Amino acid sequence: MKKILLLAAMAFLLASVPAFAADDCTNRGGLDMNYCDEDRDLVADLASADECKDPSTLVFTYTPVEDPAVYKDAFADFQEYLEEATGKRVIYYTVQSNAAEVEAMRSGKLHIAGFSTGPTGFAVNLAGYVPMAVKGYPEGFQGYNLIVVVPQDSPIQSLADLKGKKVAHTSASSNSGNLAPRAIFPKEGITPDKDYTVVYSGKHDQSILGVVHGDYDAAPVASDVYDRMVAAGRVKPDALRVIYRSPKFPTSSFGYSNQLCAPLAQKIVGAFSTYRFPAEMQKAFKGADRFYPITYKADWKVIRDIADATGTSYNADGLKKMAAKEAAKKAKKAKKK
């Protein structure tokens, strides 16, 4: 019943925002009919001055997690900073699923948000979400790379040398351990299953250790997992070589609704760019100390490429599928309890 109500509410919300007249917009790209992208930056243009919103209270949330209270507390100091910067009251709105978060922004209930990596695409195309930052450091944003590791003494020097080899992927659903290689490698001239034999190891650490022990010729894995294993002494620093490193995958994005008036949006962007994380917030976000500026067009390209290659569509049907998967996952967890 909960799943039916969620999908029904989504259908209502997807039809609740009035669409632009066809002659009002010359370019939408992948955006829903409610939005326009005249500057072709792949995100919705800001609403016009006579139609934009300037609410007295701003609603903020972060991507749904197992314990929402943890991140509600983590963002408390930033909310105060945002209030000072905008002159508005800022409240935290807890969402129960990624689909619900997209719906909340589309319906106008949510103004500022942090979306997980994948759902960011749905929020951009369906909810008028404008990503502008990710968690990061002075030198760059927080994220990880897909890397391919081989034994130090291996003759393999590039992806092309993987032809005819046995390569460990982690699991079918893993991004960096399977989906990303299948999306990215063909453009580099090597196709999994066709040019090399894929063997599923089960986990990133098992792929890495398997290469160390000679069970596999190479393995695509997440860079952060490999770095942690080296730091913990589970893998010697000189045991493996990295022959490929992808563009960095961002972990989650932060942004605002395109329905906000431009002066208010500018104040929000300013607050994100000047705020520095206090110690407790840095601890909650693995050492990140600031919001690092990004653009959806440039920094989410690798994510969009993977989505395209794996058949994920950032449209209403795709959102319904995501909602159904989230509902099934919650039901499974509830059943176990």
C-alpha positions in Angstrom: 0.0 0.0 0.0 2.8 2.4 0.9 4.4 1.7 -2.5 1.1 2.4 -4.3 0.6 5.7 -2.4 4.2 6.7 -3.2 3.8 6.1 -6.9 0.4 7.8 -6.9 1.8 10.9 -5.1 4.6 11.0 -7.6 2.3 10.9 -10.6 0.3 13.8 -9.1 3.5 15.8 -8.5 4.9 15.1 -11.9 1.7 16.7 -13.3 1.3 19.5 -10.8 3.7 22.1 -12.1 2.5 24.1 -15.1 4.6 23.6 -18.2 6.2 26.3 -20.3 4.4 27.0 -23.5 6.2 25.4 -26.4 7.2 28.8 -28.0 8.7 30.0 -24.7 11.7 27.7 -24.9 14.0 26.9 -27.8 16.1 24.3 -25.9 15.2 21.8 -23.2 17.7 19.0 -23.8 16.8 16.3 -21.3 14.8 18.5 -19.0 11.1 18.0 -18.3 8.6 20.2 -20.2 8.3 22.4 -17.1 11.9 23.7 -17.5 14.1 25.4 -20.1 17.8 25.4 -20.8 18.5 28.4 -23.1 22.1 28.7 -22.0 22.7 24.9 -22.7 24.4 24.2 -19.4 22.1 21.1 -18.9 20.3 22.5 -15.9 17.1 24.5 -15.7 17.3 28.3 -16.2 16.2 30.4 -13.3 12.5 31.4 -13.2 11.8 34.9 -14.5 11.6 37.8 -12.1 7.8 37.9 -12.3 7.4 34.2 -11.6 10.2 33.3 -9.2 9.8 32.6 -5.5 11.2 34.5 -2.5 9.9 32.5 0.5 10.3 33.8 4.0 11.4 30.3 5.1 13.9 28.1 3.2 13.6 24.4 3.4 16.8 22.3 3.3 17.6 18.6 3.4 20.3 16.1 2.7 20.1 12.8 0.9 18.2 10.2 2.9 20.3 7.9 5.1 19.7 5.2 7.7 19.7 7.7 10.5 18.5 11.1 9.3 19.1 12.7 12.7 22.8 12.3 12.4 23.0 14.6 9.3 20.3 16.9 10.6 22.6 17.7 13.5 25.7 17.8 11.3 24.2 20.6 9.2 22.8 22.6 12.1 25.8 25.1 12.1 25.5 25.5 8.4 21.8 26.2 8.6 22.6 29.1 11.0 25.2 30.4 8.5 22.7 30.1 5.7 20.1 32.1 7.7 22.6 34.9 8.3 23.6 35.0 4.6 20.0 35.0 3.2 18.1 36.8 6.0 15.7 33.9 5.9 14.6 31.2 8.4 16.1 27.8 7.4 14.5 24.6 8.5 15.6 21.0 7.9 13.1 18.7 6.2 13.7 14.9 6.6 13.0 12.8 3.5 12.5 9.1 3.5 13.7 8.2 0.0 15.6 9.7 -3.0 12.4 9.7 -5.0 10.6 11.6 -2.3 13.4 14.2 -2.2 13.0 14.8 -6.0 9.3 15.1 -5.6 9.6 17.6 -2.8 11.8 19.9 -4.8 9.6 19.6 -7.9 6.5 20.5 -5.9 8.1 23.6 -4.4 8.3 22.2 -0.9 12.1 22.0 -0.9 14.4 24.9 -1.8 18.0 23.7 -1.0 19.2 20.2 -1.0 22.0 17.6 -1.1 21.3 14.8 -3.5 23.1 11.5 -3.9 25.2 11.0 -7.0 22.7 9.1 -9.1 19.5 10.9 -8.0 21.1 14.2 -8.9 20.3 13.5 -12.5 16.6 12.9 -11.7 16.5 16.1 -9.7 18.1 18.1 -12.5 15.8 16.8 -15.2 12.6 16.5 -13.3 12.7 19.0 -10.5 14.6 22.1 -11.7 17.5 21.4 -9.4 20.6 23.4 -10.0 23.7 21.7 -8.5 26.5 24.0 -7.6 28.8 22.3 -5.0 30.0 19.1 -3.5 31.9 18.4 -0.2 35.6 18.9 -0.7 38.9 20.4 0.2 41.0 23.3 -0.9 42.5 21.3 -3.7 39.4 19.6 -5.0 36.1 17.9 -4.3 35.6 14.7 -2.3 35.1 11.7 -4.4 36.8 8.6 -5.8 38.2 7.2 -9.1 37.8 4.0 -10.9 41.4 2.6 -11.1 42.7 -0.5 -12.7 45.4 -2.3 -10.7 47.9 -4.9 -12.0 50.9 -6.7 -10.3 54.0 -4.5 -10.1 56.0 -6.8 -12.4 53.1 -7.4 -14.9 53.8 -6.7 -18.6 50.4 -5.0 -18.7 50.9 -1.2 -19.2 47.6 0.0 -20.5 43.9 -1.0 -20.9 44.7 -2.3 -24.4 47.0 -4.9 -22.8 44.0 -6.5 -21.0 43.0 -8.3 -24.2 42.8 -12.0 -23.5 43.4 -11.6 -19.8 41.4 -12.6 -16.7 40.1 -9.5 -15.0 38.2 -9.3 -11.7 35.1 -7.2 -11.5 33.5 -6.9 -8.1 29.7 -7.5 -8.5 27.1 -6.8 -11.1 25.6 -3.8 -9.3 28.9 -2.1 -8.3 29.6 1.3 -10.0 33.4 1.4 -10.1 33.7 -2.4 -9.9 31.5 -3.2 -12.9 29.1 -0.6 -14.3 31.7 2.1 -14.9 34.2 -0.2 -16.6 31.4 -1.5 -18.9 30.5 2.1 -19.7 33.9 3.7 -20.0 36.3 1.0 -21.3 34.7 0.5 -24.7 35.5 4.2 -25.5 39.1 3.4 -24.5 39.2 0.5 -27.0 38.6 -2.4 -24.6 35.2 -4.2 -24.0 34.6 -6.4 -20.9 33.5 -9.9 -21.7 34.4 -9.4 -25.4 38.1 -8.5 -25.1 38.8 -10.0 -21.7 37.3 -12.6 -19.4 35.3 -11.1 -16.5 35.3 -13.0 -13.2 33.3 -11.6 -10.3 35.2 -11.5 -7.0 32.4 -10.2 -4.8 34.1 -7.2 -3.2 36.7 -4.6 -4.0 39.1 -5.9 -1.4 38.8 -9.4 -2.8 39.6 -8.1 -6.3 42.6 -6.3 -5.0 44.0 -9.2 -3.0 43.2 -11.5 -5.9 45.5 -9.5 -8.1 48.2 -9.4 -5.4 48.0 -13.2 -5.1 48.0 -13.8 -8.8 44.4 -15.1 -9.1 43.6 -12.3 -11.6 45.6 -10.4 -14.1 44.0 -7.1 -13.3 41.0 -5.5 -11.5 39.0 -2.3 -11.8 38.3 -1.0 -8.2 37.4 2.1 -6.3 40.5 4.2 -5.5 39.4 5.0 -1.9 39.1 1.3 -1.1 42.6 0.6 -2.5 44.1 3.6 -0.7 42.6 2.5 2.6 44.0 -1.0 2.2 47.5 0.3 1.5 47.2 2.7 4.5 46.1 -0.2 6.7 49.0 -2.4 5.6 46.8 -5.0 3.9 48.5 -4.3 0.6 52.2 -3.3 0.2 52.6 0.1 -1.5 54.8 -1.5 -4.2 52.8 -4.7 -4.8 50.5 -3.2 -7.5 50.6 -0.6 -10.2 47.7 1.6 -11.4 47.5 1.5 -15.2 44.2 3.5 -15.5 42.5 6.2 -13.5 39.1 7.6 -14.4 37.8 11.1 -13.9 36.7 11.5 -10.3 33.2 10.4 -9.3 31.5 12.9 -7.1 29.8 11.5 -4.0 26.8 13.9 -3.7 25.8 17.3 -4.9 24.3 20.4 -3.2 22.2 23.0 -5.0 19.0 24.9 -5.1 15.6 25.1 -6.9 15.5 27.1 -10.2 12.3 28.6 -8.9 14.1 30.8 -6.4 14.6 34.5 -7.4 18.0 35.2 -8.7 19.1 37.6 -5.8 18.2 34.9 -3.3 19.9 32.1 -5.3 23.1 34.3 -5.4 23.1 34.6 -1.6 22.7 30.8 -1.3 25.6 30.2 -3.7 27.7 32.8 -1.7 26.9 31.0 1.6 28.0 27.7 0.2 31.2 29.1 -1.2 32.4 30.9 1.9 31.3 28.5 4.7 34.0 26.3 6.3 33.0 23.1 8.1 33.6 23.1 11.9 35.4 20.1 13.5 32.3 18.0 14.1 31.1 18.5 10.6 34.5 17.6 9.2 34.3 14.4 11.2 30.9 13.5 9.9 32.0 14.0 6.3 35.4 12.2 6.3 37.6 15.3 6.6 35.9 17.5 4.0 36.2 21.1 5.2 34.1 23.1 2.7 31.7 23.0 -0.2 33.7 22.8 -3.4 32.2 24.5 -6.6 31.1 22.2 -9.5 29.0 22.3 -12.6 26.6 19.6 -13.5 27.6 19.8 -17.2 31.3 19.2 -16.5 31.6 17.3 -13.2 28.6 14.9 -13.7 29.5 13.9 -17.2 31.1 10.7 -16.1 27.9 9.8 -14.1 25.7 10.7 -17.1 27.9 8.5 -19.4 27.5 5.5 -17.1 23.8 6.1 -16.8 23.5 6.1 -20.6 25.6 3.0 -21.0 23.6 1.1 -18.4 20.2 2.1 -19.6 19.3 4.5 -16.8 17.0 7.3 -18.0 16.6 10.5 -15.9 12.9 10.8 -16.7 9.6 10.2 -15.1 9.7 6.4 -15.9 13.2 6.2 -14.5 12.1 7.9 -11.3 9.2 5.5 -10.9 11.6 2.6 -11.3 13.9 4.1 -8.7 11.0 4.7 -6.3 9.9 1.0 -6.7 13.4 -0.2 -6.0 13.6 1.9 -2.9 10.2 0.7 -1.7 11.2 -2.9 -2.2 14.5 -2.4 -0.4 12.7 -0.9 2.6 10.1 -3.6 2.7 12.9 -6.2 2.6 14.7 -4.5 5.5 11.4 -4.2 7.5 10.7 -7.9 7.0 14.1 -8.8 8.3 13.5 -6.8 11.5 
